[in-house]
Amino acid sequence: QVQLVESGGGLVQAGGSLRLSCAASGRSLSTNAMGWFRQAPGKEREFVAGISWRGGTTVYADSVKGRFTISRDNTKNTVYLQMNSLKPEDTAVYHCAADTAPNPHRRTGDYEYWGQGTQVTVSS
């Protein structure tokens, strides 16, 4: 059974930065694309960023493009999300997920394993 554990969330002022990590255990996910999603209170879970199995392809939601960077280290079975220039509207619980395919998708239904999430709160 695969487990994904996110860390690195917290409270930050607008304009600040955070780096989220997602550590996988149970088996290697080096052949799976990985993604980050977020869910704010009262809203649906939305796609944030995805990365292919080797890291050669990355995709982002328009709302975070240019501010967030997704990366991965397959030797550590870990995926990262560097978040810069944070805005209050970035406040949400951030979840990492493992795609069923080598290249990332944007739909939640294409992901088979999910972490419990880490809270990110951006104050104005």
Phi, psi and chi 1 to 4 in degrees:
 res  aa     phi    psi   chi1   chi2   chi3   chi4
   1 GLN       -  132.6 -176.6   69.4   15.5      -
   2 VAL   -86.2  136.4  173.3      -      -      -
   3 GLN  -121.6  135.6  -74.3 -169.5  -36.7      -
   4 LEU  -118.2  128.4  -58.7  176.3      -      -
   5 VAL  -126.2  118.1  179.1      -      -      -
   6 GLU   -90.7  152.3  -57.8   92.8  -21.7      -
   7 SER  -152.4  167.2   61.8      -      -      -
   8 GLY   103.9   -4.4      -      -      -      -
   9 GLY   -71.8  172.6      -      -      -      -
  10 GLY   164.7 -166.1      -      -      -      -
  11 LEU  -103.7  130.0  173.5   63.7      -      -
  12 VAL  -142.7  151.2   64.4      -      -      -
  13 GLN   -78.7  155.0  -72.0 -171.6  -25.3      -
  14 ALA   -54.8  136.9      -      -      -      -
  15 GLY    93.4  -11.8      -      -      -      -
  16 GLY   -83.3 -174.5      -      -      -      -
  17 SER  -132.5  153.1  -61.6      -      -      -
  18 LEU  -144.0  152.8  -76.2  173.4      -      -
  19 ARG  -123.3  116.9 -172.0 -166.5 -166.2 -155.6
  20 LEU   -93.0  147.0  -55.1 -176.0      -      -
  21 SER  -125.1  150.7  -61.8      -      -      -
  22 CYS  -136.7  111.1  170.9      -      -      -
  23 ALA  -101.0  130.7      -      -      -      -
  24 ALA  -104.1  143.6      -      -      -      -
  25 SER  -139.8  163.8   62.0      -      -      -
  26 GLY   107.2  -47.5      -      -      -      -
  27 ARG  -163.3  164.0   70.3  166.8  176.7   85.8
  28 SER   -69.6  138.2  172.1      -      -      -
  29 LEU  -109.9   24.0  -66.3  175.1      -      -
  30 SER   -68.3  -14.7   60.5      -      -      -
  31 THR  -102.5    4.2   57.8      -      -      -
  32 ASN  -105.1  141.3  -64.5   72.2      -      -
  33 ALA   -68.0  154.9      -      -      -      -
  34 MET  -126.9  152.8  -62.0  -67.4  -66.4      -
  35 GLY  -141.5  159.8      -      -      -      -
  36 TRP  -117.5  134.7  -75.6   96.8      -      -
  37 PHE  -126.7  163.5  -70.0   75.4      -      -
  38 ARG  -141.4  154.5   66.1 -173.2 -178.9 -173.1
  39 GLN  -140.3  117.3 -172.1  164.9   18.4      -
  40 ALA   -92.0  157.4      -      -      -      -
  41 PRO   -55.7  129.4  -26.6   35.3      -      -
  42 GLY    78.3    4.5      -      -      -      -
  43 LYS  -120.5  161.9  -65.3 -172.5  176.5 -178.2
  44 GLU   -76.5  155.8  -67.5 -171.8   -7.4      -
  45 ARG   -66.5  133.6 -169.5  168.1  -64.9 -173.6
  46 GLU  -126.0  149.9   64.3  173.1   -1.7      -
  47 PHE   -69.3  139.5  173.2   80.4      -      -
  48 VAL  -115.0  -53.6  174.2      -      -      -
  49 ALA  -159.7  153.4      -      -      -      -
  50 GLY  -142.0  154.9      -      -      -      -
  51 ILE  -140.9  139.6 -172.8  167.1      -      -
  52 SER   -72.9  171.9   60.9      -      -      -
  53 TRP   -61.8  -32.2   67.0  -67.7      -      -
  54 ARG   -99.3   -5.4  -79.2 -174.0  172.7  178.8
  55 GLY    88.7    3.7      -      -      -      -
  56 GLY   -77.9  -19.7      -      -      -      -
  57 THR  -123.5  128.9  -61.8      -      -      -
  58 THR  -128.3  145.7   56.3      -      -      -
  59 VAL  -134.9  148.4  -68.0      -      -      -
  60 TYR  -136.9  152.0  -62.5   92.6      -      -
  61 ALA   -69.2  147.3      -      -      -      -
  62 ASP   -58.8  -31.7  -72.0  -16.5      -      -
  63 SER   -68.5  -18.4   58.9      -      -      -
  64 VAL  -118.4   -6.3  -53.3      -      -      -
  65 LYS   -58.3  131.2 -160.1  173.1  -66.0 -177.5
  66 GLY    89.7  -13.1      -      -      -      -
  67 ARG  -114.7  -34.2  -60.7 -172.0  -62.9  122.7
  68 PHE  -107.8  148.7  -69.4   11.1      -      -
  69 THR  -134.9  125.6  -57.8      -      -      -
  70 ILE   -99.3  142.2 -172.4  171.5      -      -
  71 SER  -149.7  170.1   61.1      -      -      -
  72 ARG  -148.5  154.1   66.8 -171.3  -62.6  164.6
  73 ASP  -128.7   99.9 -175.1  -19.0      -      -
  74 ASN   -69.0  -22.3  -73.9  -18.7      -      -
  75 THR   -69.2  -23.5   65.4      -      -      -
  76 LYS  -108.0    0.6  -62.6 -179.2  179.1  178.7
  77 ASN    53.1   44.1 -131.9   14.8      -      -
  78 THR  -133.6  142.4  -58.9      -      -      -
  79 VAL  -120.1  146.0 -180.0      -      -      -
  80 TYR  -124.4  156.0  -54.2   95.5      -      -
  81 LEU  -136.5  106.6 -174.5   67.0      -      -
  82 GLN   -87.1  122.6  177.8   66.9   43.7      -
  83 MET  -118.6  116.5  -55.4 -173.8  -63.6      -
  84 ASN  -115.8  164.4  -60.8  -31.4      -      -
  85 SER    48.8   48.6  -57.5      -      -      -
  86 LEU   -65.5  146.9  -77.2  161.6      -      -
  87 LYS  -121.4  156.2  -55.1  174.7 -179.0  179.3
  88 PRO   -54.9  -33.1  -29.0   36.6      -      -
  89 GLU   -72.0   -5.9   50.4  -96.4   44.3      -
  90 ASP   -83.1   -5.8  -66.1  -40.8      -      -
  91 THR   -62.6  125.0  -65.5      -      -      -
  92 ALA  -178.8  172.0      -      -      -      -
  93 VAL   -89.6  126.7  175.8      -      -      -
  94 TYR  -102.2  128.7  -77.0   70.6      -      -
  95 HIS  -118.2  139.8  -59.9  -92.9      -      -
  96 CYS   -99.6  158.0   71.1      -      -      -
  97 ALA  -151.8  152.1      -      -      -      -
  98 ALA  -103.7  124.4      -      -      -      -
  99 ASP   -73.6  159.9 -158.9  -40.0      -      -
 100 THR   -82.2   -8.6   56.6      -      -      -
 101 ALA  -126.7  167.8      -      -      -      -
 102 PRO   -73.2  -23.5  -18.2   31.2      -      -
 103 ASN  -111.4  143.9  -69.8  -55.8      -      -
 104 PRO   -73.5  144.9   27.3  -34.0      -      -
 105 HIS  -111.8  170.2  -64.5   89.9      -      -
 106 ARG  -105.6   -9.5  -64.3  175.5 -177.8  -96.7
 107 ARG   -95.2  140.3  -59.7  176.6  -56.2  179.0
 108 THR   -62.1  -32.2   57.4      -      -      -
 109 GLY   -66.2  -13.8      -      -      -      -
 110 ASP   -89.5    0.5  -69.6  -48.5      -      -
 111 TYR  -109.6  137.0  -71.2   76.2      -      -
 112 GLU  -105.0  -24.2   58.7 -179.6  -26.7      -
 113 TYR  -126.0  141.1  -60.3  111.9      -      -
 114 TRP  -134.4  145.5  -69.2   84.7      -      -
 115 GLY   -89.0  169.8      -      -      -      -
 116 GLN   -77.0  -20.6  -68.7  -63.9  -49.4      -
 117 GLY   101.8  158.2      -      -      -      -
 118 THR  -133.6  137.1 -175.6      -      -      -
 119 GLN   -80.3  132.3  176.3   70.6   46.0      -
 120 VAL  -120.2  123.2  171.5      -      -      -
 121 THR  -124.5  124.1  -56.8      -      -      -
 122 VAL  -113.6  118.7 -175.7      -      -      -
 123 SER   -92.8  149.2   63.0      -      -      -
 124 SER   -90.4      -   57.1      -      -      -
